[in-house]
Amino acid sequence: MVESEIVKTFSWVMGHRLAFHKIGCSNIHGHNYTAKVTVRGEIDESTGFVMDFKDLKKAVMPLIDEMDHSFMYHMSDRLMCDIFKENPELKSIQMTVQPTAENIARYIFDKIKDDIPVIRVKVYETATCCAQYRGK
């Protein structure tokens, strides 16, 4: 048995706000996010794959499409709750946790873990800032 890991990169644009933050992140803003999804498994002797990259993309892209050009906010953020209640046509994702890079990585992991053997999701808010979540 030979195990290996594969990594696929996904990108999307999304707004968020950290209402509790005392500096700039309490303002409505957004990022060009990148996520690196890592899958681990046995290398199939007949194909040479851990997993076909097309299958990995097929498992993750519906979630990326859901987040792309949306706004993610915490359920206690009254301002954002009111805005999205009054404007249901706007694309939004209400979270039970703060929409930080750490929690977005966990959100992605939790949404895809039943479909693929994901071991890690790394989310970049910028080219130099990222958070990573590894499953338990």
TADA-V899421 format. One record per helix or strand of 3 or more residues. SS is the DSSP state (h for helix, s for strand). FROM is the first residue (numbers start at 1). TO is the last residue. If there is no record, write none. Layout:
# TADA-V899421
SS;FROM;TO / SS;FROM;TO
This chain:
# TADA-V899421
s;3;16 / h;24;26 / s;29;42 / h;53;67 / s;70;74 / h;78;86 / s;92;95 / h;101;112 / s;118;126 / s;129;134
